[in-house]
Amino acid sequence: MSDDMLDLKMFIDGEWLDTTGRRSEPVINPATGASLGDLPHATTDDLQRAIDTSQAAFQRWRIISPLARGEILRKAAQLFRERSDRIARIMSLEQGKTLTESRIEVMVTAEMLEWAAEEGRRTYGRVIPPRENGWRQIVVQEPIGVTAAFTPWNFPAMIPARKIASSLAAGCTCIIKPSEETPACAIEIARALQDAGLPKGVLNVVFGVPAEVSEFLIASPIVRKVSFTGSVAVGKHIAGLAARGVKPVTLELGGHAPVLVFDDVNVEAVARMAAAGKYRNAGQVCISPTRFFVHRKVHDAFVDLFGRAAGALRVGPGVEASSQMGALANPRRLTAMDTLVEDARSRGASVVTGGERLSGDGYFFRPTVLASLHADSRVLSEEPFGPLAMVVPFDDDDEALRQANHLPYGLAAYAFTSNADRIIKVSNGIESGMVGMNTFAIASAESPFGGVKDSGYGSEGGIEGVAAYLTPKFISQSPAP
C-alpha cells in the first residue's frame, strides 16, 4: 500500500471488516481529486451486529471502575500522540487542511481523550437529607446505555474523539458513524483504543449511506442516546427520529458567527487575528468568524488590512509545508462558494480579495473578503462554511448587537473592544452558546461546546460532556418493616 493510500475498514465487535461482500465508495483526496482507497459500507446485518455487541459489551463495561476505564482512554491518548506524524498526514490527505492544522488537531484529540478519562472519575452523586428518622436518600449517576454518534468531515479526529471519549468515560458503549468523506482518522482512534486494551464491542465504527445508517441505528430500542454534529436541516431530522423513541439528543449544528469590531481597538492587530481565525481549515469550521460588523470609524482601514492579510495567504495542498490554507473538502463547497460570491456581486458587493477558484487540480478557492454588501445578499444569512468573510459597517453598540443577533443561529460570536463596560454589555447581549471577547480561541477540552437557537442544544466537552451520557437515579431507603 502506497503512502497515499488509506487502510479503510469498519470496526465491529473487535474485528476489522473490509469491502469483501459489501458495497463501497472511494475516499477522495481534495487536493488532487485522486482516490485514497475504497471504504466499505455496512450491511443491515453489520449494523444489527454492532447494536447487539454494543448492548452485550455495555453490561460488562458499565461495571468496570471509572479509574480503569480512564486508564484505557489515557493509554489511547498516549498512542495517538506517538502516532501523530502519520495521523496528521492521513488527515491532510483525506480532509485537505494543512499539516500544521492537522498536527494541532491530533494533539487536541489526545487532550479530549485525557479530559474525559479524568472527568469520568468525577461523576459524583449526592446525599439528600431525609425527612424521616432512619431513612437514607441518595442520588447516583448511571450510564445511559448504548449511544449512537454521527460526525462530520471538517474535524475528522477531534469531533469523533469528543463523542467517543465522553460516552466511554461515562460507562456507555458507542456506535459511531463518521463521515464517509473523511473516515480514516476515526479509524485511527479505534485502533488506538483497541491497542490500549478496550474490550471488544465497547466501540463500533460503521459507514454507509448516512440516512440509511442513522435511521437504522436510531430506530433500535437498544440505542438510548444520540449525538450529532452537522447541518441544521439534518440535525432537525435526527432529532425527529430520536423523538419517536423518546431518546435524548445532543445537537451541535450550524453557525454564522458574528464578529463585532469596535473603534477602540488596534485595527491592524485585529485584522491579522481575523485572517488567522477566519481561514483556519479554509473556513470550514462551525464556529468560523463570518459576519464582521465593524464600527464605521475604522471600517475602511479594517477592510484594507484584512483584505491584504487574506490575500497574502499561500493556498496549496495540505501536505506541502508551505501551504497556509488547504483545499476545500469536496466539490459541493466549491459550488457553494461560487454561488454565494456571484449572488453578492450581482447585488453590488465589492470583492476586496479572492472570490474565485484556483486553476488546476483539487478543490481550491481563494481566501475571500467581501464588502459593500446589500442586506439581502444570501451570504449574510446562509452559513458559507468556506473561506468567505463579509464586512459590514455599524454606527453604535445597539445596532451592532441587533445585527449580530439577527439570524436564527447561535453557536459562536466574537467581539473586540478595550472598554470594560462594553465587554459586559456585549457578552451578556450576544445570543450565542460561546463568546470570544478579544479572542477567537473559544474551544478546549475543559470547556463546554454548544449553541442555542437553531445551532442546537446540549454541550460537549467540559463537565457537561460526560454528564450528557449519564442519567440520575434516586434511591430512597427506609428501615426494614
BAZA-582081 format. One record per residue: residue in one letter; x, y, z of N, C-alpha, C in turn. Coordinates in steps of 0.1 Angstrom, whole numbers, plus 5000, padded with zeros to 4 digits. Example, Ala and Ser with C-alpha at 12.3 -4.5 7.8 and 13.67 -1.06 7.14 Angstrom:
<recs>
a513249435078512349555078513249675078
s512849785071513749895071512950005079
</recs>
This chain:
<recs>
m500949885000500050005000500950125000
s500750224991501550344990501250435002
d502150535004501950625015500650705014
d500150725001498950804999497650714998
m497750595001496550505001496250475016
l494950485019494550465033493950325035
d494150275048493650145052492250175058
l491250145050489850185053489050065056
k488650055069487849935073486849985084
m485849905086484949915097485449845109
f484949875121485349815133484149765141
i483849635141482649585148483049465156
d482649475169482849365178484349325178
g485249425178486649405179487349355166
e486549345155487049295142487149405132
w488149405123488249495112487649435100
l486749505094485949445082486249535070
d486549465059486849545047485749535037
t486049565024484949575014484449445009
t485049335013484649205008483149175011
g482349155000480949125001480049245005
r480649375004479949495008480049594997
r479049684997479149804988480349884994
s480849974985481950064989481850194981
e482650284986482750414979484250464980
p484750534970486050584971486150704980
v487250724987487650834995488550924987
i488251054985488951134975489851234982
n491051244977492051354982491551484976
p491051584984490551704979491651794972
a492851764975493951844968494251804954
t493851674951494251624938493051564930
g492051524937490951454931491151304930
a492351254934492651114933492051034945
s491850904942491250814952492350774962
l491950774975492850734986492550594990
g491450534984491150394988489550384988
d489150254990487650224990487250205004
l486150265007485550255021484350155021
p484350055030483249965030481950025036
h480849985031479550025037478949915045
a478449945056477849845065476549785058
t476349655059475149595056474149605068
t472949575066472049575077472449475088
d472949365083473549265093474649325101
d475549405094476649465101476149565112
l475149645108474549735117473949665129
q473149565127472549495138473549425147
r474649375141475749315149476349425158
a476549545152477149655160476249685172
i474949695170473949715180474049605191
d473949485187473949375196475149365204
t476349385198477549375205477749485214
s477249605211477349725219476449695232
q475349635231474549605242475149505251
a475749405245476349295254477649355261
a478349445254479549505260479149605270
f478049665269477649765279477449705293
q476949585293476649515306478049495313
r479049475306480449455312481149585314
w481049675305481749805306481249895317
r479949895319479349985329479849955343
i480249825346480649795359482149805361
i482849835351484349855352484549985359
s485450005368485650125375485950245366
p485550365370485950475362487450495361
l488150455371489650465370490150375360
a489650255359490150155349489750195335
r488550255333488150305320489050415316
g489350505326490150615323491550575319
e492050475325493450425321493550385306
i492450325301492450285287492350415278
l491550515282491550635274492850715275
r493450715286494750785287495850715279
k495850575279496750505270496550525256
a495250535252494950565238495450705234
a495250805243495750935240497350935238
q497950855246499450845245499850785231
l499150685227499350615214499050715203
f498050795205497650885194498750995192
r499351035203500451135202501651065196
e501950945200503150875194502950855179
r501750845174501450825160501150955153
s501451075159500951195154501351235140
d502651205137503051245123502251175113
r502051045115501350965105499951005104
i499251025116497851055116497651195110
a498551285113498451425107498451425092
r499351335087499451325072498151265066
i497651165073496351105069495251215068
m495251295079494251395080494351495068
s495551545065495751635055495351575041
l495651445039495351385027493851365025
e493051325035491651305033490751425035
q491251525043490351635045490851765038
g492151775036492651895028493352005037
k493152005050493752105058495252095058
t495952195063497352205063497952105073
l499252065071499851975081499952045095
t500152175095500152245108498852235115
e497752255108496452235114496152095118
s496652005110496351855113497151815125
r498351865127499151825139498451885151
i497952005150497252065162496051985165
e495251945155494051865158494451735164
v495451665160495951545166496151565181
m496851665184497151695198495951725206
v495051805200493751835207492951705209
t492951615199492251485200492751415212
a494051405214494651335226494151405239
e494051535239493551605251492151575254
m491351555243489951515245489851385252
l490651285248490651155255491051165269
e492051245272492551255285491551335294
w490951435289490051515298488851415302
a488351345292487251255295487651145305
a488851095304489350995313489351045327
e489751165329489651225343488251265347
e487551325338486151365341485251245345
g485551125340484851005343484950975358
r486051015364486250985378485451085387
r484851185381484151285389482651285386
t482151175384480651165382479951145395
y480051245403479551245417478051235418
g477651165428476251165432476051255444
r474951245452474851325463473851255473
v473951305486473051255496472051365499
i470751325499469651415502469251395517
p469251495525468851475539467351425540
p467151315546465751255546464851335555
r463551315553462551385561462251295574
e462551165573462151085584463451025590
n463350995603464450935610464750795605
g466050765604466450635599466350605584
w465950705577465950695562467250725556
r467450685544468650725536468150755522
q468550865517468150905503469350955496
i469650895484470850925477470550935462
v471351005455471251015440472550965435
v472550875425473750815419473550845404
q474750855397474750875383475050745376
e474150705366474350585359474550605344
p475350525337475550545323474150515316
i473850595305472550585299472350465291
g473450405285473350285277474150295264
v473650225254474350225241474050365234
t475050425229474950555223475350545208
a474650635200474950645186475450785183
a476650795176477250925173477450945158
f477151065153477351095139478151225138
t479251215130480151325129480451365115
p480851495113481051555100482551535095
w482851605084484151585078485151695081
n484751795088485651915089486751895100
f486351825110487351785121487351635123
p487951565114487751415114488351335125
a489151395134489651325146489051385159
m489051525160488651585172487151565176
i486351575166484851565169484551415172
p484951325164484651185169485251155182
a486451195185487151175198486351225210
r485751345208485051415219483751335222
k483051275212481851195214482251065220
i483250995214483650865219484150865233
a485050965236485650965249484550995260
s483651085258482651115268481751005270
s481350935259480550815261481150705269
l482450675265483150565271483450595286
a483850725289484250765302483050755312
a481850775306480650765314480150625317
g480850525310480450385311479450335301
c479250415290478450375279479250315268
t478550245259479250195247478750285236
c479550285225479350375214479450315200
i478450345192478450315178478650445171
i479650465163479950595157479950575142
k479250665135479350675120480050805117
p481350805114482050925110481650955095
s482051065091481851105077482551005067
e481850965057482450875047483450945039
e483451085039484451155031485851165038
t485751155052487051165060487051055071
p487050925067486850825077488150775084
a489350805078490550735083490950785097
c490650905101491150955114490350885125
a489050865123488150795133488650655134
i489050595122489550455123490850455131
e491650555130492850555138492550575153
i491550645157491050655171490750515176
a489950435168489550305171490850215173
r491750225164493050145165493750175178
a493850305182494550345194493850285206
l492450295206491750235217491850085218
q491750025207491949875207493349845212
d494349915207495749885212495949915227
a495050005232495150045246494449945255
g493749845249493149745257491649755258
l490949835250489549855250488849715247
p487949675256487249545253486449555240
k486349435234485649435221484149465223
g483549535214482149575214481949705221
v482849765229482649885235482550005225
l483349995215483350095204483150015191
n482150065183481950015169481950125160
v482650115148482750215138482150165125
v481150235120480450185108480350305098
f480150265085480050355075478850315066
g478350405057477350375048476650495043
v475450475037474650585033474150655045
p474450785048474150845061472750835065
a471750855056470350855060469950715064
e470450615057470150475060470650425073
v471950465076472650425088471950485100
s471750625099471150695110469750645114
e468950615104467550575106467550435112
f468450345108468550215113469050215128
l470050285131470550295145469650355154
i469150475150468250555160466950475162
a466450405153465250335154465350215164
s466550165167466650055176466350095190
p465550015197465250045211466550025220
i467549955215468749935223469550065224
v469550145213470250275213469450375222
r470150435232469450515242469850665242
k470850695234471350835234471950865220
v471650985215472151015201472951145202
s474051155195474851275194475151305180
f474851425175475051465161475751595160
t476751605151477351735147477151745132
g476551855127476351875113475451985110
s474751975099473952095094472652105102
v472052225102470752245109469652155104
a469552145090468452065084468551915088
v469751855088469951715091469751705106
g470251795114470051795129468651785133
k467751865126466351865129465751725126
h466251665115465751535111466151435121
i467451435126467951345136467151355149
a466851485153466051505165464651445164
g464051455152462751395150462851235151
l463851175145463951035146464150995160
a464951065168465151025182463951045190
a463151145187461951175195460951065194
r460950985183460050875183460350765193
g461550755197461950665208462250735221
v461850855222462050935235463550925239
k464450955230465850945233466451085233
p467251115243467951245244468951255233
v469151385228469951415217470851535221
t472151525217472951635218473251685203
l472851805200472951865187473951975186
e474951965178475852075175475752105161
l475052215157474652245143475352365138
g474852425128475452525120475652655128
g476452745123476552875128476852975117
h476853105121477253215111477753325120
a478953295126479453375137479653525134
p479053615142479353755141480653795148
v481253895143482453955149482254105150
l482154155162481954295164483354365167
v483754455158484954525159484654675162
f484954715174484654855179485854945175
d485655075177486655175173487755205183
d487755125194488755155204489855045205
v490054975193491054865193492154895183
n493154815184494254825174493754755162
v493354825152492754775140493654675132
e494954715131495854625124496054495131
a496154495144496254365152495054285150
v493854345151492554265149492454215135
a492854285125492854235111493654115110
r494854115115495754005115495153875121
m494553905133493953795141492753745133
a492053835126490853795119491253705107
a492253735100492753655089493153515094
a493853505105494253375110493153295115
g492153355121490953285126489953245115
k489753335106488753315095489153195086
y490453195082490853105071491452975076
r491352955089491752825095490852715089
n491452605085490652495078489852545067
a490352655060489652715048488252755052
g488152805064486852855069485752745071
q486152615070485152505072485152465086
v484652565094484552545109483252605113
c482552525121481152575125481252705134
i482352735140482552855148483352955141
s483652935128484453025120483853165120
p484653275122484053405121483753435107
t482553485105482053505091481553645089
r480653695097480053835096480753935104
f481654015098482454115105481654245105
f481154285117480454415118481554505125
v481854615117483054695121482554845122
h482954905133482555045135482955135123
r482055215119482255295107483555375107
k483955425119485155505120486455425116
v486355295118487555215114487255115103
h486155125097485655025087486655015075
d486955125069487755125057489155075060
a489755115071491055075075491054925077
f490054875084489954725087489854645074
v488954695065488754625052490054615044
d490854725044492054725037493054625043
l493254635056494254555063493854405063
f492554375065492054245065492254185051
g491854255040492054215027493454185023
r494354265028495754235025496254115032
a495854095044496353975052495753845045
a494453855041493853735035494453705021
g494753815014495353795000496753745001
a497453755012498853715013498953565017
l497853505020497953365025498253275013
r499153175015499553085005498652965005
v497952944994496952834992497652714985
g497552594990498052484983497752354990
p498252244985497952114991498352115006
g497552055014497752055028499051985032
v499551885025500751815028501951885025
e501852005018503052085015503352185026
a504552185031504852265043504652415040
s504652465028504552605025503052645025
s502152555025500752595024500252655037
q499552765036498952825048497352805048
m496852765037495452725036495352615026
g494652515030494552395021493252405012
a492952285007491852274998490452265005
l489452304999488052275004487852125004
a487052075012486951925014486251855003
n485451924995484651854985484151944974
p483751904963483251994952482052074956
r481252024965480052094970480452224976
r481552234983481952364989482352454978
l483052414968483452494957482252564950
t481252474947480052524941479352624950
a479252604963478652694972479352824973
m480652824972481452954972481153034960
d481152964948480853034936479553094936
t478553024941477153074941477053194950
l477553184962477453294972478153424968
v479353404962480153524957479353584945
e478953504936478253564924476953634929
d476253574938474953644943475353784950
a476453784958476853904964477254014954
r478053964944478454054933477254114925
s476254024923475154074915474354174922
r474454184936473754284944474654404948
g475854414941476654534943477854514952
a478154394957479254384967480554404960
s481554454967482954454961483754344967
v484454284958485354174962486754234965
v487054244978488254304982489454224978
t489354094980490353994976489753864974
g490353774965489853644963488553644954
g487653564958486353544951486353454939
e487353364938487453274927488253154930
r488053044922488752924924490152944919
l491052854923492352844918492352744906
s493152774896493152684884493952554888
g493752454880494452324883493652224890
d494252114895493552014902493152054916
g492251974922491851994935490752104937
y490352104950489152194953489652314960
f490352404953490952524960490152654956
f489952734966489252864965490052964972
r490253084966491053184972490353244985
p491153274995490653345007489953475002
t488753495007487853605001487353695011
v487453825008486853935017485854005008
l484654025013483554095006483154215014
a482954335007482554455014481354515006
s480854625011479754695004478554605000
l478254515010477254415007475754475008
h474954424999473454455001472954365012
a472054425020471454345031470854215028
d470354205015469654085011470653975005
s471954005005472853905000472753775007
r472753665000472553535006473653505016
v474853545013475953515022475853575036
l475053675037474853735050473753655059
s473053565053472053485060472353335059
e473053285049473453145048474853125052
e475053025061476352985065477252955053
p478353025051479152995039479952865041
f480452835053481252715055482352705045
g483152815044484252825035484952955037
p485952985028486853095030486253235026
l485053265030484353385027484153465040
a484553595040484353685051483653815046
m482653855053481853965049482054075059
v482254205054482454315063481354415061
v480754455073479554545072479754655083
p479554775080479754885090478554895100
f478854955111477754985121478155115127
d477155185134477355315139477355325155
d476655225161476555225176476455085181
d476655075194476654945200475354865199
d474254935200472954865199472754815185
e473154885175472954845161473854715159
a475054725164475954605163475354475169
l474754495181474154375187472954325179
r472154425174470954385166471354305154
q472354345147472854275135473454145139
a474154135150474754015154473753905157
n472653945163471553855168470453835158
h470653895146469553895136469253755131
l470153665130469953535124469453425134
p468953315129468453215139469653125145
y470853155141471953075146472453135159
g473153055167473653105180474753015185
l475752985177476752895181477952965187
a478553055180479753135184479553275180
a480253365188480253505185481553565191
y481953675185483253735189483153885189
a483953955198483954095198485254145203
f485654265197486954325201486754465205
t487054495218486954625224487854635236
s488254755239489054775251488254835263
n486954855260486054915270485454805279
a485754825292485254715302483754705302
d483054825303481654825303481054755290
r481654785279481154735266481354575266
i482454535272482754385272481554315280
i481154375291480054315298478754325290
k478454435284477254455277477154365265
v478254345258478254265246478154115249
s479054075259479053935263477653895268
n476953985275475653945280474553955269
g474754045260473754075249473753975237
i474953915235475053825223474253695226
e473453655216472753535217473553425211
s474353365219475253265214475753175226
g476053045222476452945232477852975237
m478753035228480053065231480453205226
v481153275234481553415231483053435233
g483753485223485153525225485253675225
m485753725236486053865238487453895236
n487853965225489253995222490053865219
t489353765215490053635211489153555202
f489753475193489053375185489153235191
a489853225203490053095209488953065219
i488052985215486852955224486552805226
a487452725221487252585223488352515229
s488152425239489152345246488452225252
a489252125256488752005262487952035274
e488352135282487752155295486552255295
s486252305283485152405282483952345274
p482752385278481552325271481452385257
f481152305247480952345233479552315229
g478852425226477452405222476752545219
g475652535213474952655209473552675213
v472852775209471452805212470752825199
k469452845200468552865188468752755178
d468852785165468952675155470352605155
s471252655163472552595164472652475173
g471552435179471452315186471252325201
y471352215208471252215223472052105228
g472452125241473352035248474852075245
s475752025253477152065251478051945251
e479151955245480251855245481451925251
g482351845257483451895264483151955278
g484151985286483852045299483251935308
i482751975319482051885328480751845322
e480251925313478951895306479051775297
g480251755291480351645281480051505286
v480751465297480451335302479051325309
a478651435315477351445321476151415312
a476351445299475351415289475051265286
y476051185291475851035289475550965302
l475051045312474650995325473251025328
t472550945335471250965340471150945355
p470551045362470451025377469450925381
k469850855391468850755398468750795412
f467550815417467250845431466850725438
i467550695450467350575458466850625472
s465650585475465050625488464950495497
q465550485508465650365516465050395531
s464150315535463650325548464050205556
p463950215569464250095577463349975574
a463849855575463149735571461949725581
p460749685575459549675584459649565594
</recs>
